[in-house]
Amino acid sequence: MLNKTNLNYVRKESILWAINLLLCFAISYGQKREQKTRPNVLLILVDDLKPTLGTYGDTTVKSPNIDNLASMGMRFDMAYANQAVCAPSRYNLMLGSRSTSTGLYSFGKDFREPFPNAITLPQVFKNAGYHTESMGKVYHIGHGNTNDEISWSIPHHKDKVIEYIVPESTGRELTREEAFFENTRMYVADTPKNKDLPRGAAWESPDVLDDAYADGRVANEAVDRLRMHSKNQDSPFFMAVGFARPHLPFSVPQKYWDMYDPQRLPMPQFEGYPEGSPKFAVKRGGEIDQFTPIPVGPDLYEDSLKRKLIHGYYASVSYMDAQLGKVLEELRRLDLDKNTIVILWGDHGWHLGDHGIWTKHTNYEQATRIPLIFVAPGITQPGSSTNRIAETVDIYPTLVDLAGLKLPITPQPLDGTSLKASLDLDAEVLGNSDYAYHSYIRNNYLGEAIRNNRYRMVRWTNLKDNADVIYELFDYKTDPNETKNIAGLNKQIVTNLQDILNSHPKAKTE
């Protein structure tokens, strides 16, 4: 039987229970409301894209959609990759860590081997209640590398990087680059190595629809995903969309080749080795001669072949730009653009015959300078640009900052700096006192570079003999084509830039 005291106790407990229930509902409602008001993120990754874009001053290329994207936000005119290699560069982005901090310089090693509990950029958003998803080339899948499933809320939507439609392009056989990107045969015992497979064509141009190739299909997938998100906005999204072109082979529909007169394309201005530089710093052959009809060896190419490769690169940029345009148009049509941060990032640059180099894999300007564009509603000013030097590793903390999230304490080192404060400021106010730090290993020498607004200094250290050190120094005010290494004539500048280099932790090389 309840007496008066017990009855009061029950009433008190009931009231406390009701209050707690209301608080739980209020907190849950507040969290859901906060999630709904957080900005979405559309991260666009483009393979092998240098700043060969109209917005960056290229008067030959036709890139209207990227140019329009830049007109809505801020363009970084001096943005640099931390390494000019596909897989490590994407690790730089997703981990916020330079290769010199992780020791990840090449293919075939998963970042979760050295950092099993690493917190990737999409994981930060996933942990904050975002729906994270990816399609196309985001992480580098191939050459022994795989996707990182933990980063995404749903399985990654993969598509091809090496792709052919014309039978003559492959001889109807599996080509060596296809095998690399499909992770086939490389590590299978008692089978030929990939180098024993035939080479595929460096280009093809059939008269087909855009979605006959991967980038068209990836764009279609992204459009479908945006439509789903527009109908269900209970949680914000982090969507990574990776385009393959202009990566080789230049397999794009004929209409994009028709946009250019091959006789009016810009040709390389300087094709020699930089005077006074170590020969190994210049890359000849390699990736490019895995395709036909590229001659195997270090010789310079005939004018007709150079022109064809440059033509293919430009056609591929225009094809990719058109696919990106479909995604951006749908974002606007669905009215999602008003609350979506859009970032365009090229994973590294590309040599178009300068120094006699094709593709990437160097520490020179054409391989390391990248396009970087931010559109952040309410923050970036339309049509703005800056000379503030940015690095790939800066994107991780910048996106976390823009979304109003907390930068996590991570097992991997976070090397970047948030660019948020720079996004709504005029470039002239910021000045040019910062720098980029990037690296590449060639011929068993670790090349570490400091690039400021005028100079690049590269310190090449022999990995077997640390006393064997070679320096390169280039002055981009007087020598934009890197024709002469002036390190021996400017020792004080080398010392100053080396002091900056030495202020960083010692580079990991294992």
TAHUGI-V195038 format. One record per residue. RES is the residue in three letters. PHI is phi in radians with two decimals (NA if undefined). PSI is psi as a letter, one per 30 degrees, with the letter a starting at -180 (none if undefined). Layout:
BEGIN
RES:PHI:PSI
RES:PHI:PSI
END
This chain:
BEGIN
MET:NA:k
LEU:-1.50:k
ASN:-1.57:a
LYS:-1.11:e
THR:-1.15:e
ASN:-1.11:e
LEU:-1.12:e
ASN:-1.08:e
TYR:-1.12:e
VAL:-1.09:e
ARG:-1.07:e
LYS:-1.09:e
GLU:-1.12:e
SER:-1.14:e
ILE:-1.13:e
LEU:-1.10:e
TRP:-1.08:e
ALA:-1.13:e
ILE:-1.10:e
ASN:-1.07:e
LEU:-1.12:e
LEU:-1.11:e
LEU:-1.10:e
CYS:-1.07:e
PHE:-1.10:e
ALA:-1.13:e
ILE:-1.15:e
SER:-1.07:e
TYR:-1.11:e
GLY:-1.10:e
GLN:-1.13:e
LYS:-1.14:e
ARG:-1.15:e
GLU:-1.10:e
GLN:-1.09:e
LYS:-1.13:e
THR:-1.52:f
ARG:-1.21:k
PRO:-1.28:k
ASN:-1.30:l
VAL:-2.29:k
LEU:-2.04:j
LEU:-1.75:j
ILE:-1.86:j
LEU:-1.93:k
VAL:-2.17:k
ASP:-1.43:k
ASP:1.12:g
LEU:-1.58:j
LYS:-1.49:l
PRO:-1.31:h
THR:-1.48:i
LEU:-2.46:k
GLY:-1.01:e
THR:-1.12:f
TYR:-1.66:g
GLY:1.71:g
ASP:-1.33:j
THR:-1.58:f
THR:-1.66:e
VAL:-1.17:l
LYS:-2.02:j
SER:-2.36:h
PRO:-1.08:e
ASN:-1.33:e
ILE:-1.19:e
ASP:-1.07:e
ASN:-1.18:e
LEU:-1.04:e
ALA:-1.10:e
SER:-1.20:f
MET:-1.69:f
GLY:-2.62:b
MET:-1.95:k
ARG:-1.82:k
PHE:-1.63:j
ASP:-1.45:f
MET:-2.30:i
ALA:-1.85:k
TYR:-2.38:k
ALA:-1.26:l
ASN:-1.50:f
GLN:-2.82:k
ALA:-1.56:h
VAL:-2.47:k
CYS:-0.97:e
ALA:-1.12:e
PRO:-1.10:e
SER:-1.10:e
ARG:-1.27:f
TYR:-1.17:e
ASN:-0.97:e
LEU:-1.20:e
MET:-1.31:f
LEU:-1.68:f
GLY:1.22:g
SER:-2.17:k
ARG:-1.25:l
SER:-1.08:e
THR:-1.17:f
SER:-1.56:f
THR:-1.77:f
GLY:1.39:g
LEU:-1.69:j
TYR:-1.94:f
SER:-2.47:a
PHE:-1.54:l
GLY:1.46:g
LYS:-2.29:k
ASP:-1.35:k
PHE:-1.11:f
ARG:-1.41:f
GLU:-1.21:e
PRO:-1.37:f
PHE:-2.30:i
PRO:-1.06:f
ASN:-1.87:g
ALA:-0.96:k
ILE:-1.91:j
THR:-1.35:l
LEU:-0.97:e
PRO:-1.12:f
GLN:-1.14:e
VAL:-1.01:e
PHE:-1.26:e
LYS:-1.05:e
ASN:-1.18:f
ALA:-1.64:g
GLY:1.70:g
TYR:-1.36:l
HIS:-1.55:j
THR:-1.89:k
GLU:-2.66:l
SER:-2.56:l
MET:-2.65:k
GLY:1.39:a
LYS:-1.60:j
VAL:-1.95:d
TYR:-1.25:l
HIS:-1.37:j
ILE:-1.79:j
GLY:2.43:l
HIS:0.98:g
GLY:1.63:f
ASN:-1.74:l
THR:-2.25:l
ASN:-1.27:l
ASP:-1.84:j
GLU:-1.12:f
ILE:-1.11:f
SER:-1.22:f
TRP:-2.07:k
SER:-1.29:e
ILE:-2.29:l
PRO:-1.03:k
HIS:-1.10:k
HIS:-1.68:j
LYS:-1.54:k
ASP:-2.52:l
LYS:-1.36:l
VAL:-1.86:e
ILE:-1.64:j
GLU:-2.57:k
TYR:-2.33:k
ILE:-2.01:e
VAL:-1.34:k
PRO:-0.99:e
GLU:-1.15:f
SER:-1.23:f
THR:-2.20:f
GLY:1.14:g
ARG:1.07:g
GLU:-2.16:l
LEU:-1.17:k
THR:-1.64:l
ARG:-1.12:e
GLU:-1.25:e
GLU:-1.04:e
ALA:-1.11:e
PHE:-1.05:e
PHE:-1.36:f
GLU:-1.71:g
ASN:0.98:h
THR:-1.88:k
ARG:1.25:f
MET:-1.05:e
TYR:-2.04:g
VAL:-1.63:k
ALA:-1.15:k
ASP:1.08:g
THR:-2.20:l
PRO:-1.07:k
LYS:-1.28:l
ASN:-1.03:e
LYS:-1.15:f
ASP:-1.47:f
LEU:-1.42:l
PRO:-1.21:l
ARG:-1.50:k
GLY:-1.56:l
ALA:-1.25:k
ALA:-1.35:f
TRP:-2.78:l
GLU:-2.73:l
SER:-2.58:i
PRO:-1.26:l
ASP:-1.52:i
VAL:-2.33:l
LEU:-1.27:l
ASP:-1.03:e
ASP:-1.46:g
ALA:-1.19:f
TYR:-1.96:l
ALA:-1.00:e
ASP:-1.08:e
GLY:-1.14:e
ARG:-1.21:e
VAL:-1.12:e
ALA:-1.07:e
ASN:-1.07:e
GLU:-1.10:e
ALA:-1.10:e
VAL:-1.07:e
ASP:-1.07:e
ARG:-1.14:e
LEU:-1.08:e
ARG:-1.13:e
MET:-1.13:e
HIS:-1.16:e
SER:-1.17:f
LYS:-1.53:f
ASN:-2.35:j
GLN:-1.90:h
ASP:-1.14:e
SER:-2.37:k
PRO:-1.24:l
PHE:-2.08:l
PHE:-2.08:j
MET:-2.01:k
ALA:-1.83:k
VAL:-2.09:j
GLY:-1.91:k
PHE:-1.77:k
ALA:-1.49:e
ARG:-1.39:k
PRO:-1.64:g
HIS:-1.05:k
LEU:-1.05:l
PRO:-1.36:l
PHE:-1.38:i
SER:-1.70:j
VAL:-2.51:l
PRO:-1.00:k
GLN:-0.96:e
LYS:-1.08:f
TYR:-1.40:e
TRP:-1.16:e
ASP:-1.19:f
MET:-1.23:f
TYR:-2.18:k
ASP:-1.57:j
PRO:-1.02:f
GLN:-1.40:f
ARG:-1.90:g
LEU:-1.38:k
PRO:-1.24:k
MET:-1.77:l
PRO:-1.06:k
GLN:-1.54:e
PHE:-2.43:j
GLU:-2.01:g
GLY:-1.65:l
TYR:-1.38:k
PRO:-1.05:k
GLU:-1.06:k
GLY:1.50:f
SER:-1.66:l
PRO:-1.14:k
LYS:-1.05:e
PHE:-1.20:f
ALA:-1.21:f
VAL:-1.71:k
LYS:-1.78:k
ARG:-2.07:k
GLY:1.30:a
GLY:1.54:c
GLU:-1.03:e
ILE:-1.08:e
ASP:-1.54:g
GLN:-1.43:f
PHE:-2.14:l
THR:-1.65:k
PRO:-1.71:h
ILE:-1.23:k
PRO:-1.14:k
VAL:-1.50:k
GLY:2.35:l
PRO:-1.54:g
ASP:-1.14:l
LEU:-1.24:l
TYR:-1.56:l
GLU:-1.14:l
ASP:-0.99:e
SER:-1.13:e
LEU:-1.24:e
LYS:-1.02:e
ARG:-1.12:e
LYS:-1.16:e
LEU:-1.15:e
ILE:-1.15:e
HIS:-1.03:e
GLY:-1.10:e
TYR:-1.13:e
TYR:-1.12:e
ALA:-1.07:e
SER:-1.18:e
VAL:-1.09:e
SER:-1.16:e
TYR:-1.09:e
MET:-1.06:e
ASP:-1.04:e
ALA:-1.14:e
GLN:-1.21:e
LEU:-1.04:e
GLY:-1.02:e
LYS:-1.11:e
VAL:-1.21:e
LEU:-1.16:e
GLU:-1.11:e
GLU:-1.19:e
LEU:-1.02:e
ARG:-1.24:e
ARG:-1.07:e
LEU:-1.46:f
ASP:1.12:g
LEU:-1.53:f
ASP:-1.14:f
LYS:-1.23:f
ASN:-2.31:h
THR:-2.28:k
ILE:-1.38:k
VAL:-2.03:k
ILE:-2.22:k
LEU:-1.93:k
TRP:-2.42:k
GLY:-1.65:k
ASP:-1.22:f
HIS:-3.03:l
GLY:-1.49:a
TRP:-2.81:k
HIS:-1.46:k
LEU:-1.86:h
GLY:1.68:f
ASP:-1.14:k
HIS:1.05:g
GLY:1.25:g
ILE:-1.79:k
TRP:-2.22:k
THR:1.34:b
LYS:-2.30:b
HIS:1.15:h
THR:-2.46:l
ASN:-1.83:g
TYR:-1.52:l
GLU:-1.02:e
GLN:-1.17:f
ALA:-1.52:f
THR:-1.87:f
ARG:-1.38:k
ILE:-2.28:l
PRO:-1.39:k
LEU:-2.57:j
ILE:-2.29:k
PHE:-2.05:k
VAL:-2.15:j
ALA:-2.15:j
PRO:-0.92:k
GLY:1.45:f
ILE:-2.14:e
THR:-1.33:k
GLN:-1.60:k
PRO:-0.97:k
GLY:1.22:g
SER:-1.57:l
SER:-2.59:l
THR:-2.57:k
ASN:-1.65:g
ARG:-1.10:k
ILE:-1.28:k
ALA:-2.19:l
GLU:-2.09:l
THR:-0.93:e
VAL:-1.15:f
ASP:-1.30:f
ILE:-1.18:e
TYR:-0.96:d
PRO:-1.17:f
THR:-1.17:e
LEU:-1.16:e
VAL:-1.08:e
ASP:-1.13:e
LEU:-1.09:e
ALA:-1.43:f
GLY:1.29:g
LEU:-1.69:l
LYS:-1.59:k
LEU:-1.22:k
PRO:-1.33:l
ILE:-1.46:j
THR:-2.01:l
PRO:-1.13:e
GLN:-1.47:l
PRO:-1.19:k
LEU:-1.77:j
ASP:-1.68:f
GLY:-1.51:l
THR:-2.20:k
SER:-1.09:k
LEU:-1.70:g
LYS:-0.97:e
ALA:-1.15:f
SER:-1.51:f
LEU:-1.22:f
ASP:-1.99:g
LEU:-1.97:l
ASP:-1.24:k
ALA:-1.04:e
GLU:-1.16:e
VAL:-1.22:e
LEU:-1.26:e
GLY:1.34:a
ASN:-2.27:h
SER:-1.64:g
ASP:-1.68:a
TYR:-2.76:l
ALA:-2.00:k
TYR:-2.13:j
HIS:-2.39:l
SER:-2.66:l
TYR:-2.85:k
ILE:-1.84:k
ARG:-2.37:k
ASN:0.89:h
ASN:1.16:g
TYR:-1.98:k
LEU:-1.49:j
GLY:-1.70:j
GLU:-1.95:k
ALA:-2.14:k
ILE:-2.00:k
ARG:-2.07:j
ASN:-1.85:a
ASN:-1.21:f
ARG:-2.16:e
TYR:-2.08:l
ARG:-2.23:k
MET:-1.98:k
VAL:-2.04:k
ARG:-1.86:j
TRP:-1.72:j
THR:-1.97:k
ASN:-1.16:k
LEU:-1.24:f
LYS:-1.73:f
ASP:-2.57:j
ASN:-1.10:f
ALA:-1.37:f
ASP:-1.54:j
VAL:-2.23:k
ILE:-2.19:k
TYR:-2.04:k
GLU:-2.16:k
LEU:-2.48:k
PHE:-2.21:k
ASP:-1.85:j
TYR:-1.38:f
LYS:-1.32:e
THR:-1.85:f
ASP:-2.52:i
PRO:-1.15:f
ASN:-1.64:g
GLU:0.97:h
THR:-1.53:f
LYS:-2.51:k
ASN:-1.40:j
ILE:-1.91:g
ALA:-1.03:e
GLY:-1.16:f
LEU:-1.69:f
ASN:-2.41:i
LYS:-1.15:e
GLN:-1.19:e
ILE:-1.13:e
VAL:-1.04:e
THR:-1.07:e
ASN:-1.08:e
LEU:-1.26:e
GLN:-1.21:e
ASP:-1.06:e
ILE:-1.11:e
LEU:-1.03:e
ASN:-1.26:f
SER:-1.31:f
HIS:-1.59:l
PRO:-1.03:l
LYS:-1.00:k
ALA:-1.11:k
LYS:-1.42:k
THR:-2.19:g
GLU:-2.26:none
END
